[in-house]
Amino acid sequence: MVKVYLTTTAGRKSELFDEGTTIREIFNHFETDYSVATNCIDGARIDPAGMNKSLAEWGVKDECRISSIVKIDNAAHVDISGASAVLVSDVSLEDWKRVEKYAPEALKIVDEDGETIFLVATRAGSGSINKYGVCFGSYENDGGKATVTVLLDEDVEDKRAAVKEIMGSALLNLNDIENELPQVLKDIADKEAEIEKLISNK
């Protein structure tokens, strides 16, 4: 049996499926309308033919992450330049730090047992990214957006495939978290305003 974690615009679910189950059957089981969304499995795009492939045919063994996300106008993305792949968040580095300080639980994705399976954090210096999380360092682009740069092997011919392998699932999880941040940041701003009202100069 394969543990499937499904992420949609509406939320997250998980369940066990036989390895012979197709992607289409999984979406139908969860009553997910995949026709108007971008669909991926472990970071790889699922094309129409891929919908009829089984988990085994996708090379899945123990578990996988499937996502079906309606296109977002503003989202984290990756820019490839030469041997560098730069992850650009749609959230400023300053805002990531604010959420980390005031609402750290909003930076986690947890499974049904409450175990953290993906985490966003910040730190001084350079950042990092893997399937377990993103750590934004001290670097941001000209617009103040948080970034992480990954150096690719110069000998790799298909750099897009390399980026999908390194960042694919993390990028999807990051966007899931980013989608929730506008409300989180609003709540933080409201709390900060309340704190300001309780402070006076004498």
N, C-alpha and C positions, 0 to 999 in steps of 0.2 A: 504494500500500500504506500501511496505517496501523500505527504502532507502538502496541501496546496493553500497558499496564502493569497487571497484575492483582494486587490485594492481597486476601488472605484471612486468616482467623484463623491458618492454618497457615504463611503466609509470602508471598513475593512472586515473581512470574514476569513474563516479558515475551515478546512474539512479534509478528511482522508478520501482518496480516490484510488481506484485500481489503475495500474500503470497503462492499461489499455484504453482508458478513457480519453476521448478527444477533447481538444480545447473548446470546441463548439458545445459539446455536451456539458462541460464544466460551466460555461457561461449560462447555458439554458437552465442548469440545475440551480444556479444562484439568481435566476431571473434577471440577468444583466443584459441591457440593450447595448451590444458591442458594435452595432452598425454605424453609430455616429461618434465613435471614440477612437483614440489611438490605443492599440492593444499590444502588449509586450509580455514576454515570458523571460524572466531573469535578465531583463534589459534588452533582449532581442525583439525587434519588431515582428509581429505576427501578420503575415499577409493572408489574403483570402484562402490560398491553398493550405497554409499552415493551420487554419481553423480545423481542418479535418485530420490533422496529425495527432497521434496519441501522445501521451506524456512520454512513453518509452521512445517513440520516434523523435521526440525533441531531446532525447538524451537525459531525461530526468530520472533520478534514482530514488532518493529519499524524500526530498522536498523541493519546492520551487515557489517563486513569487510571480503571480500573474497580475497584470494591471489593465484596466480599461478606463482611460481618463479622457473626458471631453476636452478638446483643444483649449488651451489657456493662452490668451494673448500675451500675458507677461509671465514668464516662467524662467527658472534657472536653465541655462543652456551651456554648451561647450563650444568654444572657438578653437579651431586647430590652425596653428601657424608654424610651419616648418616641423621641427621635432618637439614642439610644445603644444600641449592641450590645456586650455585655460577654462576652468569651470567658473562661470559668472552667475552669481546669485541675483535674483530680482529684489533682494532685501539688502539694505545697507549694512555695513559692518557694525555701525553704531547701534542699529536696531537689533541685530543678532545679540550684541552684548547686553542690551536692555532686557531682552527676553530671557537670556541666560541668568541674569541677576534677579529678575522679579517673577518669572514664570518658567523655571527650568523644565517642568513636566511637559510643557508644550513642545519641547525639543526632542521628545522621545517617541518612538513607535514601539509598542509593546504587543506581545502575543496574548492569547487567551488566558495564559497563566500569569500574566503580569510581568513577564520577563522582558527586559529591554532588548530589542533585536536591531534597532537602529538609533543613532544618537547624533545630534548636531552640537558642536561646542566651539569655543574660540580659545585662542592662546596667542602669546607673543611669538614673533618669528614667522617661520614658514608654515603653511597649512598642509593638510593631508586628506586623502579620501580613499575609502575602500568600501566593501559591501556592508560593513558594520556601521559606517558613519562618515560624517564630514567634519573636519576641524578647520575652521577658518583662522588663518594667521593674521599678520599685521597688514596684509596687502589688500588694496581695493583699486577699482578702476577709476577713471576720471570722473565718473558719476557717483563715486562713493559706494558702489556696490561691492560686496565681499567677493573675493576671488580665491581660487586655489589653482596653482599651476603644476602640472604633471609633465615630466620629461619622457618622451617616447623614444624607443629604440630607433635610431636613424635608419637602420636596415629594414625596418618594417615597411612593406609596400602599401598595405591597406591600413592606413592610419585610422580611418573611421571604424573599422572592425576592432582595432586595438583599443580605441576609446570606449567602444561598447563593452568590451571585455573588462576593462578597468573600472569604468564609471557607470555603466548602464543601469544596474539595479539601484545604485546609490543615487543617481540622478532622479529616478522615479520617486524614491522615498523622500528625497529632499524636496521635490515639488509638492508631495503630499503635505509635508510640514509647512512649506511656504504658503500653501492655500489657506491654512488656518491662521496665519500670523496677523493679517489685518485686524481681525477681531481681538486677538490677544494684545496687540499693540494699543488698540483703542481702550481696552480694559486697563492696561498699565497706565496710559495717559490719564484716565479718569481717577485712578488711585493716586497718582502723583499730584493731581489737582486738589484732591481731598487733603493730602498731606500738607500742601502749601497753605491751605486754609487754616490748618492747626498751628502754623508757625507764625509768630509775630515778632517784630522788632520793638524793643522798649528803650 
